[in-house]
Amino acid sequence: MPLPTGSLLEHTPQGLYCRAAAAWIDPVGPVPRALITHAHADHARPGCGEYWAVGASEAILRQRLGATINLIPVDYGAAHRIGEARVSFHSAGHVLGSAQIRLEAGSESWLVSGDYKRCADPSCSPFEPVQADVFITEATFGLPIYRWQNGAEVAGEILSWWQAAPERPSILFAYAFGKAQRLLAELAAIGVKDEILLHGAVEALMPAYREAGVRLPPTLPVSAIAKGESLAGRLVIAPPSAHRSLWMKRFKLPQTAFVSGWMAVRGARRRRGYERGFVLSDHADWPGLIQSVQQSCARQVYVTHGNSEGLARYLREVEGISAEPLAG
């Protein structure tokens, strides 16, 4: 379903556009003014005239988009007058510096969630419930089968898996930005003090987290280990792109695991070629999605990504909330 004509937000070829602010939210290409929910590559793209984003994401945005981008860092909760709109950024609990964006002009207020999660995460600020007339929510894991256990329990499972194979390297595959750092923070929170080895793609993002004061165990890039030195008993965190790559030849008989919400689906680990799967996601699970919609108090909800049709139907038929999938 497209957005109604004349709404505060509208569809354009570059993505969601707020005419009152003359700004696009997470545009898909270069625009004069971009409001960025977080620094993942599918939300923050190069070439924009100016970027508005939470200050905690500045180091990663500059690393990914260029050190000289025109970045306007903002604090959570602060209201800004941009054009004719009042704009504020509120924690999404997704990754470091992630935000929901609330826009208000005339008699309308809209909240764009970006990606978000509700469970506790020691590597980033917690989700903040925000109210608005209209709420645009993601639905990446918009099915009742997706229900997360807390991060400390998953970290304990990972620790047991790692310690059970002292004769082998243990390679944990996780997305380089957000998931990898959360894993490190979760391990530190349960008392892990051993040095953990990192693939270069993960290592490159560590300074931003350490500068933000996130408590992490000691880490070292794999590249700093002398060639030929045994890596038996070591835990290594690497992005999924490294799986089955030439980089893997460094390790002798490693045990492998993948960390993702998708590991909740039976057979997903086997299809992806990992020995073990751990269920941990930086997106909201089914109860988290429902709770967030309820707390928004929105009179209209639009659902995007994932099971948008199914979640919208559930909200209408069970929760009695006006909800529609959002095209595009």
C-alpha positions as CSV (number, residue, x, y, z in Angstrom):
1,M,0.0,0.0,0.0
2,P,1.4,3.5,-0.9
3,L,1.3,6.4,1.6
4,P,-1.8,8.6,1.3
5,T,-1.3,11.7,-0.9
6,G,-0.6,14.8,1.1
7,S,0.9,12.9,4.1
8,L,3.8,14.3,6.2
9,L,5.9,11.5,4.6
10,E,5.7,10.5,1.0
11,H,7.3,8.0,-1.3
12,T,9.9,9.2,-3.9
13,P,12.4,7.2,-6.0
14,Q,15.1,8.1,-3.3
15,G,12.9,6.7,-0.5
16,L,10.8,8.2,2.3
17,Y,10.6,12.0,2.0
18,C,9.4,14.7,4.4
19,R,8.6,17.8,2.4
20,A,8.2,19.9,5.5
21,A,11.9,19.2,6.5
22,A,13.1,18.9,2.9
23,A,14.8,15.7,4.0
24,W,14.8,12.0,3.2
25,I,15.0,9.2,5.8
26,D,17.7,6.6,5.0
27,P,17.6,7.5,1.3
28,V,18.6,4.9,-1.3
29,G,20.8,7.3,-3.2
30,P,22.4,10.8,-2.9
31,V,20.1,13.5,-1.7
32,P,20.7,17.1,-0.4
33,R,19.6,16.2,3.2
34,A,19.5,12.7,4.8
35,L,18.2,11.7,8.2
36,I,20.0,8.5,9.1
37,T,18.6,5.9,11.5
38,H,21.9,4.0,11.8
39,A,25.1,3.2,10.0
40,H,24.4,-0.1,8.4
41,A,25.1,0.0,4.6
42,D,21.4,-0.5,3.6
43,H,20.4,2.6,5.6
44,A,23.4,5.0,5.2
45,R,24.7,5.5,1.7
46,P,27.4,7.8,0.3
47,G,26.9,11.0,-1.7
48,C,24.4,13.0,0.3
49,G,24.8,16.8,0.9
50,E,24.3,16.6,4.7
51,Y,23.7,13.8,7.1
52,W,21.8,14.1,10.4
53,A,22.5,11.2,12.8
54,V,23.0,10.4,16.4
55,G,26.5,11.4,17.6
56,A,27.4,7.9,18.8
57,S,27.3,6.7,15.2
58,E,29.6,9.4,13.9
59,A,32.9,7.5,13.9
60,I,31.4,4.5,12.0
61,L,29.5,6.8,9.5
62,R,32.8,8.7,8.7
63,Q,34.7,5.4,8.3
64,R,32.1,4.0,6.0
65,L,31.0,7.1,4.0
66,G,34.1,9.2,4.2
67,A,35.9,11.3,6.8
68,T,34.8,14.6,5.2
69,I,31.0,14.0,5.0
70,N,28.9,16.9,6.2
71,L,27.6,15.3,9.3
72,I,25.4,17.0,11.9
73,P,25.5,14.9,15.1
74,V,22.5,15.0,17.4
75,D,21.7,13.7,20.8
76,Y,18.9,11.3,21.7
77,G,15.7,13.1,22.5
78,A,16.8,16.6,21.5
79,A,14.2,18.4,19.3
80,H,15.5,20.1,16.1
81,R,13.7,22.5,13.8
82,I,14.5,21.4,10.3
83,G,12.6,23.5,7.7
84,E,9.0,23.5,8.8
85,A,9.3,20.3,10.8
86,R,10.2,19.4,14.4
87,V,12.5,16.4,14.3
88,S,13.9,14.2,17.1
89,F,16.0,11.0,17.3
90,H,15.2,8.3,19.8
91,S,17.1,5.2,20.7
92,A,16.2,2.1,18.6
93,G,18.3,-0.4,20.6
94,H,19.6,-1.9,17.3
95,V,23.3,-1.0,17.2
96,L,25.5,1.8,18.5
97,G,23.9,5.1,17.6
98,S,20.8,3.6,16.1
99,A,17.6,5.7,16.2
100,Q,13.9,6.0,15.5
101,I,13.1,9.3,13.9
102,R,10.0,11.3,14.9
103,L,8.8,14.1,12.7
104,E,6.1,16.6,13.4
105,A,4.6,19.3,11.3
106,G,1.2,20.9,11.3
107,S,-1.2,18.5,13.0
108,E,0.7,15.3,12.1
109,S,3.4,13.3,13.9
110,W,5.1,10.3,12.4
111,L,7.6,7.9,13.8
112,V,9.9,5.9,11.6
113,S,11.4,3.0,13.5
114,G,14.3,2.0,11.3
115,D,15.7,-1.3,12.6
116,Y,15.1,-1.9,16.3
117,K,15.1,-4.4,19.1
118,R,13.6,-4.5,22.6
119,C,15.9,-6.9,24.5
120,A,18.8,-5.7,26.6
121,D,22.1,-5.2,24.9
122,P,25.2,-4.1,26.7
123,S,26.7,-2.6,23.5
124,C,24.2,0.1,22.8
125,S,21.5,2.3,24.3
126,P,18.1,0.6,25.1
127,F,15.0,1.0,23.0
128,E,12.9,4.1,23.9
129,P,9.1,3.8,23.4
130,V,7.9,6.9,21.5
131,Q,4.4,8.0,20.7
132,A,3.2,9.4,17.4
133,D,0.0,9.5,15.2
134,V,1.5,7.3,12.6
135,F,4.2,4.6,13.1
136,I,6.2,2.9,10.4
137,T,7.6,-0.3,11.8
138,E,9.9,-3.0,10.4
139,A,8.8,-6.6,10.5
140,T,12.1,-8.5,9.8
141,F,11.1,-11.3,12.2
142,G,7.3,-10.7,12.0
143,L,6.2,-14.2,12.8
144,P,5.1,-15.7,16.2
145,I,7.9,-18.4,16.0
146,Y,10.5,-15.7,16.6
147,R,10.9,-15.2,20.4
148,W,14.4,-14.4,21.7
149,Q,16.1,-15.5,24.9
150,N,18.2,-13.0,26.7
151,G,21.8,-12.3,25.5
152,A,23.4,-13.6,28.7
153,E,22.0,-17.0,28.1
154,V,23.2,-17.1,24.5
155,A,26.6,-15.9,25.7
156,G,26.7,-18.7,28.2
157,E,25.9,-21.2,25.4
158,I,28.7,-19.8,23.2
159,L,31.2,-20.0,26.1
160,S,30.4,-23.6,26.7
161,W,30.7,-24.4,23.0
162,W,34.1,-22.7,22.8
163,Q,35.5,-24.3,26.0
164,A,34.3,-27.8,25.0
165,A,36.9,-27.9,22.1
166,P,40.3,-26.7,23.4
167,E,42.0,-28.7,20.6
168,R,40.3,-26.7,17.8
169,P,40.0,-23.0,16.9
170,S,36.4,-21.9,17.4
171,I,35.2,-19.5,14.7
172,L,32.0,-17.6,15.4
173,F,30.4,-15.9,12.4
174,A,28.4,-12.7,13.0
175,Y,27.8,-9.5,11.1
176,A,30.8,-7.2,11.5
177,F,28.9,-4.1,12.7
178,G,26.6,-4.5,15.7
179,K,26.3,-8.2,16.1
180,A,30.0,-8.9,16.6
181,Q,30.4,-6.1,19.1
182,R,27.3,-7.2,21.0
183,L,28.7,-10.7,21.3
184,L,31.9,-9.3,22.7
185,A,30.0,-7.2,25.2
186,E,27.7,-10.1,26.2
187,L,30.8,-12.3,26.8
188,A,32.4,-9.5,28.9
189,A,29.2,-9.2,30.9
190,I,29.3,-12.9,32.0
191,G,32.9,-12.5,33.0
192,V,35.0,-13.6,30.0
193,K,38.4,-12.0,30.1
194,D,40.3,-14.1,27.6
195,E,41.7,-12.4,24.5
196,I,39.4,-12.9,21.5
197,L,40.7,-12.8,17.9
198,L,39.0,-10.7,15.3
199,H,38.7,-10.7,11.5
200,G,39.9,-7.4,10.1
201,A,36.4,-6.3,9.2
202,V,35.3,-6.5,12.8
203,E,38.5,-5.0,14.2
204,A,38.1,-1.9,12.1
205,L,34.9,-1.0,14.0
206,M,36.1,-1.6,17.5
207,P,37.5,1.9,18.2
208,A,34.1,3.4,18.0
209,Y,32.7,1.0,20.6
210,R,35.7,1.4,23.0
211,E,35.5,5.2,22.7
212,A,31.8,5.0,23.6
213,G,32.7,3.2,26.8
214,V,31.3,-0.2,26.0
215,R,32.8,-2.8,28.2
216,L,34.6,-5.4,26.0
217,P,37.1,-8.2,26.6
218,P,40.6,-7.9,25.2
219,T,40.8,-8.4,21.4
220,L,43.5,-8.9,18.8
221,P,43.3,-9.0,15.0
222,V,44.0,-12.4,13.6
223,S,46.6,-10.7,11.4
224,A,48.7,-9.9,14.4
225,I,49.2,-13.7,15.1
226,A,52.4,-15.1,13.6
227,K,51.9,-17.4,10.7
228,G,52.2,-21.0,11.8
229,E,51.3,-20.3,15.5
230,S,48.7,-22.7,16.8
231,L,45.2,-21.2,17.2
232,A,43.8,-24.2,19.0
233,G,41.5,-23.2,21.8
234,R,41.1,-19.6,20.6
235,L,37.8,-17.9,19.9
236,V,37.6,-16.0,16.6
237,I,34.8,-13.6,15.5
238,A,34.4,-13.1,11.7
239,P,31.8,-11.8,9.3
240,P,29.8,-14.4,7.3
241,S,31.6,-13.3,4.1
242,A,34.7,-15.0,5.5
243,H,33.1,-18.4,5.6
244,R,34.6,-20.7,3.0
245,S,37.0,-17.9,1.9
246,L,40.8,-18.2,1.5
247,W,41.0,-16.5,4.9
248,M,39.8,-19.8,6.5
249,K,42.9,-21.7,5.3
250,R,44.7,-20.1,8.3
251,F,42.7,-22.4,10.7
252,K,43.2,-26.2,11.2
253,L,40.1,-28.2,11.7
254,P,38.0,-25.3,13.2
255,Q,34.6,-25.7,14.7
256,T,32.2,-23.1,13.2
257,A,29.0,-21.4,14.3
258,F,26.7,-18.7,13.0
259,V,24.9,-16.2,15.3
260,S,21.6,-14.9,13.9
261,G,17.9,-14.7,14.6
262,W,17.5,-16.9,11.4
263,M,19.1,-19.7,13.4
264,A,15.6,-20.1,15.1
265,V,14.4,-21.7,11.8
266,R,14.9,-25.5,11.7
267,G,17.5,-26.4,9.1
268,A,18.9,-22.9,8.6
269,R,22.3,-23.8,10.2
270,R,22.7,-26.9,8.0
271,R,21.7,-25.1,4.8
272,R,24.3,-22.4,5.5
273,G,27.0,-24.9,6.2
274,Y,27.8,-24.2,9.9
275,E,28.3,-26.8,12.6
276,R,26.3,-24.9,15.2
277,G,23.8,-22.0,15.3
278,F,23.1,-19.6,18.1
279,V,19.9,-17.5,18.1
280,L,20.6,-13.9,18.8
281,S,19.2,-11.0,16.8
282,D,19.5,-7.2,16.7
283,H,15.9,-7.0,15.5
284,A,12.7,-7.1,17.5
285,D,11.1,-10.5,18.0
286,W,7.3,-11.1,17.6
287,P,6.4,-9.9,21.1
288,G,8.7,-6.9,20.8
289,L,7.0,-5.8,17.5
290,I,3.6,-6.0,19.1
291,Q,4.7,-4.2,22.2
292,S,6.3,-1.4,20.2
293,V,3.2,-0.9,18.1
294,Q,1.0,-0.8,21.2
295,Q,3.3,1.7,23.0
296,S,3.4,4.0,20.0
297,C,-0.3,4.7,20.5
298,A,-0.5,5.3,16.7
299,R,-3.8,5.6,15.0
300,Q,-2.2,4.2,11.8
301,V,0.6,1.7,11.5
302,Y,2.5,0.9,8.3
303,V,4.6,-2.3,8.2
304,T,7.7,-2.7,6.1
305,H,10.4,-5.4,5.5
306,G,9.9,-9.1,6.4
307,N,6.4,-10.4,7.0
308,S,4.7,-7.1,6.5
309,E,1.5,-8.6,5.3
310,G,1.2,-11.0,8.2
311,L,2.0,-8.6,10.9
312,A,-0.3,-5.9,9.5
313,R,-3.2,-8.4,9.3
314,Y,-2.5,-9.6,12.9
315,L,-2.6,-6.0,14.1
316,R,-5.9,-5.3,12.4
317,E,-7.7,-8.5,13.3
318,V,-6.4,-9.3,16.7
319,E,-5.2,-6.0,18.2
320,G,-7.8,-3.8,16.5
321,I,-5.2,-1.4,15.2
322,S,-5.4,0.2,11.7
323,A,-2.4,-1.3,9.9
324,E,-1.2,-1.8,6.4
325,P,1.9,-3.2,4.7
326,L,4.0,-0.4,3.2
327,A,5.0,-0.8,-0.5
328,G,8.5,0.1,-1.5
